[in-house]
Amino acid sequence: MDGQGRVRRPTFAIKLALAFGIFGAWAISQRNDLPSMGGVVEWRNATAVATNCGRQRKLADGCFHVFLDVGANIGIHGRFLLEPFKYPKARIARMFFRKHFGPEESRDNRDFCVFSFEPNPSHRERHEEMRRAYEAVGWRYHPIFGGYGFTTLKSSCRKRCDPEHVPVYRLSSWIDREVHGREIPQPFAINGYHNGPRVTMKMDIEMMEWLVFPDLLLSGVLCRDIAGVIGEFHLKANWFFYPITFDDRSRKGKNFTIERWEDADELQSEWLAMIEQNPHCHTQMSMRDDETYRTDGMPWPTDDSLEANSTA
C-alpha cells in the first residue's frame, strides 16, 4: 500500500495477511466465550446462559436456527430455505441449507428465524408482504431495512434512483447483541437436528464485503457464531468496480483503495486460508452465490397450501 492508501502487488496481501493473522490470534485468545465448534453450540448450555437475571431480550430469542440474509434484495434466499420445493433450480442454496440444517423433509419451519438486511427502500413493500405472509402460517421472517457499514443505496440502485440515507448497522455488533447467547428452545422437528442449533449467513453486499467481512473475522464473531457462509466476493466478473476506495474510518487521514480485481482476489484467498487453517474456527465458507429466481414469481404460502402439501 503506497502513501495514498492504494494497494500494490505483491506485498499487499502478504503484509495484510500477517497483520490479520497476528491480530486474529490475539483476538481469539482474548475471547473466553468462543465455543469449541464455530457457530455450533450445545443448545442446553446456551439456554441456561440466556436465562440469567437482568438479561436484555434479544431479537433471536426463541429461534432454534437463525439465517442472516445480508444483502437480501427481494429476500429470495429466505424462500429457498423455507419453501425449497418451489425452487428446484436453486441447487446451490438448497445444498448449503441441507448441509447445515439437514434434509428438507425432516425440518420444521417453526424452528427457523430469518433476518434479512436490505437497504434499498424499493424492496421494503416486498419484504413487508413476505413478513405478513409468513407470519400468517406461523413462520418468523424479520426484515431489517438498513445497510451494513454504509449510508447510501446499493449499487443496483445507483443508476435508477437518487441516493438516500438509510440506517447503518455494524453487523458484528448486531450479531453479538441480538443473536449470540439467544434463548434456544426445544426444536419442533420430530427427530431434531443432528448438528444442533445453527446460525448461517448469506453475504452479497455489493463490494462492502471488503469492510464487513474482516470486521466479522477480527471481532471473533464469525468464528464464534456463524456455522456457515454462502455468498460472494466481487472479483473478475465485477472488474469494472475497480479501483474502489473506501473512506477513512479511523480518522488517520488515509483512505483504503483496492486497485484491481486481482488484488481483491489475492486478499479474499488470504482471508479464506486464515479461516481454514485456524483450528479454533470451524466456520464453513461456501463462496458461491445462488442467483436463480431473481424475480421470484411464486405464490405466498397459505394454511390451505401447506395442508395440501403435507397430505400429498
C-alpha positions as CSV (number, residue, x, y, z in Angstrom):
1,M,0.0,0.0,0.0
2,D,1.5,3.3,-1.0
3,G,1.4,6.7,0.8
4,Q,-2.1,7.3,-0.6
5,G,-3.6,4.1,0.7
6,R,-3.5,2.3,-2.7
7,V,-3.0,-1.5,-2.9
8,R,0.2,-2.6,-4.6
9,R,1.1,-6.1,-5.5
10,P,2.6,-8.4,-4.4
11,T,3.4,-7.2,-0.8
12,F,-0.2,-6.1,-0.1
13,A,-1.8,-9.4,0.6
14,I,1.3,-10.8,2.4
15,K,1.5,-7.9,4.8
16,L,-2.2,-7.7,5.4
17,A,-2.4,-11.5,6.0
18,L,0.4,-11.3,8.6
19,A,-1.4,-8.4,10.3
20,F,-4.7,-10.2,10.3
21,G,-3.1,-13.4,11.5
22,I,-1.3,-11.8,14.4
23,F,-4.4,-9.7,15.5
24,G,-6.8,-12.6,14.8
25,A,-4.8,-14.9,17.0
26,W,-4.7,-12.3,19.8
27,A,-8.5,-11.6,19.4
28,I,-9.4,-15.3,19.7
29,S,-7.1,-15.8,22.7
30,Q,-8.9,-12.9,24.5
31,R,-12.4,-14.4,23.9
32,N,-13.3,-16.9,26.6
33,D,-16.8,-17.3,25.3
34,L,-15.9,-18.9,22.0
35,P,-17.4,-22.4,21.5
36,S,-15.2,-25.3,20.5
37,M,-17.0,-25.5,17.2
38,G,-17.6,-22.2,15.4
39,G,-21.3,-21.5,15.3
40,V,-22.2,-24.9,16.7
41,V,-23.2,-24.6,20.3
42,E,-24.7,-27.0,22.8
43,W,-28.3,-25.7,23.0
44,R,-29.0,-26.6,26.6
45,N,-26.0,-24.7,27.8
46,A,-26.9,-21.7,25.6
47,T,-30.4,-21.7,27.1
48,A,-29.0,-21.8,30.6
49,V,-26.8,-18.8,30.0
50,A,-29.6,-16.9,28.3
51,T,-31.9,-17.0,31.3
52,N,-29.6,-15.2,33.7
53,C,-31.1,-12.4,35.8
54,G,-31.1,-8.9,34.3
55,R,-30.6,-10.1,30.8
56,Q,-31.9,-7.9,27.9
57,R,-34.1,-9.7,25.5
58,K,-32.7,-10.4,22.0
59,L,-34.4,-10.5,18.7
60,A,-33.3,-14.0,18.1
61,D,-34.6,-15.3,21.4
62,G,-36.8,-18.4,20.8
63,C,-35.1,-19.2,17.5
64,F,-33.6,-22.7,17.3
65,H,-31.9,-21.9,14.0
66,V,-31.0,-18.4,12.6
67,F,-30.4,-17.5,8.9
68,L,-29.0,-14.0,8.3
69,D,-29.7,-12.8,4.7
70,V,-27.2,-10.0,4.4
71,G,-27.9,-8.1,1.2
72,A,-31.3,-9.7,0.8
73,N,-32.5,-7.9,-2.3
74,I,-36.1,-9.3,-2.7
75,G,-35.5,-12.0,0.0
76,I,-35.4,-15.0,-2.3
77,H,-32.9,-16.9,-0.2
78,G,-35.3,-16.9,2.7
79,R,-37.8,-18.6,0.4
80,F,-35.1,-21.1,-0.7
81,L,-34.8,-22.1,2.9
82,L,-38.4,-22.2,4.0
83,E,-40.0,-23.2,0.7
84,P,-37.3,-25.2,-1.1
85,F,-39.7,-27.4,-3.2
86,K,-41.0,-24.4,-5.1
87,Y,-37.4,-23.7,-6.3
88,P,-36.0,-26.8,-7.9
89,K,-33.3,-24.9,-9.8
90,A,-31.8,-23.3,-6.6
91,R,-29.4,-26.1,-6.3
92,I,-26.5,-24.2,-4.6
93,A,-28.6,-22.6,-1.9
94,R,-30.6,-25.8,-1.2
95,M,-27.4,-27.8,-0.9
96,F,-26.0,-25.3,1.5
97,F,-29.1,-25.4,3.7
98,R,-29.2,-29.2,3.6
99,K,-25.6,-29.3,4.8
100,H,-26.3,-27.2,7.8
101,F,-29.9,-28.0,8.7
102,G,-30.4,-31.5,7.4
103,P,-32.9,-33.0,4.9
104,E,-35.7,-30.7,3.7
105,E,-38.4,-33.2,4.5
106,S,-37.3,-33.5,8.2
107,R,-37.1,-29.8,9.0
108,D,-39.8,-27.7,10.7
109,N,-40.0,-24.1,9.6
110,R,-41.1,-23.1,13.1
111,D,-37.5,-23.8,14.2
112,F,-36.1,-21.0,12.0
113,C,-35.8,-17.2,12.2
114,V,-34.8,-15.4,9.1
115,F,-33.3,-11.9,9.5
116,S,-33.0,-10.1,6.1
117,F,-30.9,-6.9,5.8
118,E,-31.7,-4.8,2.8
119,P,-31.1,-1.0,2.5
120,N,-32.9,-0.4,-0.8
121,P,-36.3,1.2,0.0
122,S,-37.8,0.0,-3.3
123,H,-37.8,-3.5,-1.8
124,R,-39.5,-2.5,1.5
125,E,-43.0,-3.3,0.4
126,R,-42.0,-6.8,-0.8
127,H,-40.3,-7.6,2.5
128,E,-43.3,-6.4,4.5
129,E,-45.6,-8.6,2.3
130,M,-43.3,-11.5,2.8
131,R,-43.2,-11.0,6.6
132,R,-47.1,-10.9,6.8
133,A,-47.5,-14.0,4.6
134,Y,-45.0,-16.0,6.7
135,E,-46.5,-14.7,10.0
136,A,-49.9,-15.9,8.9
137,V,-48.6,-19.5,8.7
138,G,-46.5,-19.3,11.8
139,W,-43.1,-18.7,10.3
140,R,-40.7,-15.9,11.5
141,Y,-39.3,-13.5,9.0
142,H,-37.8,-10.3,10.2
143,P,-36.8,-7.7,7.6
144,I,-34.3,-5.1,8.7
145,F,-34.3,-2.0,6.5
146,G,-30.8,-0.8,6.8
147,G,-27.2,-1.1,5.4
148,Y,-24.1,-2.7,6.8
149,G,-21.4,-0.2,7.1
150,F,-22.5,2.4,4.5
151,T,-25.1,5.2,4.2
152,T,-26.4,5.1,0.6
153,L,-28.3,2.6,-1.5
154,K,-26.7,-0.5,-3.0
155,S,-25.1,-0.3,-6.4
156,S,-28.1,-1.9,-8.1
157,C,-30.0,1.3,-7.4
158,R,-27.3,3.9,-8.3
159,K,-28.4,4.3,-11.9
160,R,-32.2,4.2,-11.2
161,C,-32.8,6.4,-8.2
162,D,-31.3,9.1,-6.1
163,P,-29.2,8.2,-3.2
164,E,-31.0,8.2,0.2
165,H,-29.7,7.9,3.7
166,V,-30.6,4.6,5.4
167,P,-29.8,3.2,8.9
168,V,-26.4,1.6,9.1
169,Y,-25.6,-1.4,11.3
170,R,-22.2,-2.8,12.3
171,L,-23.0,-6.4,11.5
172,S,-20.6,-7.9,14.0
173,S,-22.1,-5.8,16.8
174,W,-25.7,-6.6,15.8
175,I,-25.0,-10.3,15.8
176,D,-23.3,-10.1,19.2
177,R,-26.2,-8.1,20.6
178,E,-29.2,-9.8,19.0
179,V,-28.1,-13.4,18.2
180,H,-25.2,-14.5,20.4
181,G,-26.4,-16.1,23.7
182,R,-30.0,-16.3,22.5
183,E,-32.6,-18.3,24.3
184,I,-32.8,-21.6,22.3
185,P,-35.9,-23.7,22.7
186,Q,-36.6,-27.3,22.1
187,P,-37.0,-27.9,18.4
188,F,-40.4,-28.6,16.8
189,A,-38.8,-31.1,14.3
190,I,-39.8,-34.5,15.5
191,N,-36.3,-36.0,15.1
192,G,-34.4,-32.9,16.0
193,Y,-31.3,-31.8,14.1
194,H,-28.1,-33.8,14.3
195,N,-26.0,-30.6,14.0
196,G,-27.8,-28.9,16.9
197,P,-28.8,-25.2,16.6
198,R,-27.0,-23.2,13.9
199,V,-26.5,-19.7,12.7
200,T,-25.8,-19.3,8.9
201,M,-25.4,-16.3,6.7
202,K,-25.7,-15.3,3.1
203,M,-23.5,-12.3,2.1
204,D,-23.9,-10.4,-1.1
205,I,-23.4,-6.8,-0.3
206,E,-22.0,-5.2,-3.5
207,M,-18.4,-4.6,-2.6
208,M,-19.0,-3.8,1.1
209,E,-17.7,-7.2,1.9
210,W,-14.2,-5.7,1.9
211,L,-15.1,-3.8,5.0
212,V,-17.7,-6.0,6.7
213,F,-16.0,-9.4,6.4
214,P,-12.7,-8.5,8.0
215,D,-14.7,-6.9,10.9
216,L,-16.6,-10.1,11.4
217,L,-13.4,-12.1,11.3
218,L,-11.3,-9.9,13.6
219,S,-14.1,-9.3,16.1
220,G,-14.3,-13.0,16.7
221,V,-18.0,-13.1,15.8
222,L,-17.6,-15.0,12.6
223,C,-15.8,-18.0,14.1
224,R,-17.8,-17.8,17.4
225,D,-21.3,-17.6,16.0
226,I,-21.5,-18.4,12.3
227,A,-21.5,-22.0,11.3
228,G,-21.6,-21.4,7.5
229,V,-21.5,-18.6,5.0
230,I,-22.8,-18.6,1.4
231,G,-22.2,-15.7,-0.9
232,E,-19.6,-14.0,-2.9
233,F,-16.7,-11.6,-3.1
234,H,-16.9,-9.4,-6.1
235,L,-13.9,-10.2,-8.3
236,K,-13.2,-10.7,-12.0
237,A,-16.9,-10.6,-13.1
238,N,-17.1,-7.2,-11.5
239,W,-13.7,-5.8,-12.7
240,F,-15.4,-2.5,-13.7
241,F,-15.9,-1.7,-10.0
242,Y,-12.1,-1.3,-9.6
243,P,-10.2,0.6,-8.4
244,I,-12.5,1.1,-5.4
245,T,-11.8,3.4,-2.5
246,F,-13.3,3.3,1.0
247,D,-13.3,6.4,3.1
248,D,-11.0,6.6,6.1
249,R,-12.9,5.2,9.1
250,S,-10.0,5.6,11.6
251,R,-9.7,9.4,11.0
252,K,-6.0,9.0,10.4
253,G,-6.2,10.7,7.0
254,K,-5.7,7.7,4.7
255,N,-8.3,6.0,2.6
256,F,-8.3,2.3,1.7
257,T,-8.1,1.5,-2.0
258,I,-8.1,-1.8,-3.8
259,E,-6.7,-1.1,-7.3
260,R,-7.5,-4.2,-9.3
261,W,-9.7,-7.3,-9.1
262,E,-6.6,-9.4,-9.0
263,D,-5.6,-7.7,-5.7
264,A,-9.1,-8.3,-4.3
265,D,-8.8,-12.0,-5.4
266,E,-5.5,-12.3,-3.5
267,L,-7.0,-10.7,-0.5
268,Q,-10.0,-12.9,-0.2
269,S,-7.8,-16.0,-0.8
270,E,-5.7,-15.0,2.2
271,W,-8.8,-14.4,4.4
272,L,-10.3,-17.8,3.5
273,A,-7.0,-19.6,4.1
274,M,-6.8,-18.0,7.6
275,I,-10.2,-19.4,8.4
276,E,-9.4,-22.8,7.1
277,Q,-6.1,-23.1,8.8
278,N,-7.3,-21.8,12.2
279,P,-8.1,-24.8,14.4
280,H,-10.4,-22.6,16.6
281,C,-12.6,-21.5,13.6
282,H,-14.9,-24.0,12.1
283,T,-17.0,-21.6,10.0
284,Q,-17.6,-23.3,6.7
285,M,-17.3,-20.9,3.7
286,S,-19.2,-21.6,0.5
287,M,-18.4,-18.6,-1.7
288,R,-20.9,-19.5,-4.4
289,D,-24.0,-17.3,-4.7
290,D,-27.3,-18.7,-5.9
291,E,-28.9,-16.1,-8.2
292,T,-31.6,-18.3,-9.7
293,Y,-35.2,-17.0,-9.5
294,R,-34.2,-13.3,-9.3
295,T,-37.8,-12.2,-9.9
296,D,-39.3,-15.0,-7.8
297,G,-42.9,-15.2,-9.1
298,M,-44.0,-18.0,-6.7
299,P,-47.2,-17.5,-4.6
300,W,-47.0,-17.0,-0.9
301,P,-47.8,-20.0,1.3
302,T,-51.2,-20.3,2.9
303,D,-52.6,-22.7,5.5
304,D,-54.5,-24.5,2.8
305,S,-51.5,-24.9,0.5
306,L,-49.3,-26.2,3.4
307,E,-52.0,-28.7,4.4
308,A,-52.3,-29.9,0.8
309,N,-48.6,-30.4,0.5
310,S,-48.4,-32.3,3.8
311,T,-51.1,-34.8,2.6
312,A,-49.7,-35.1,-1.0
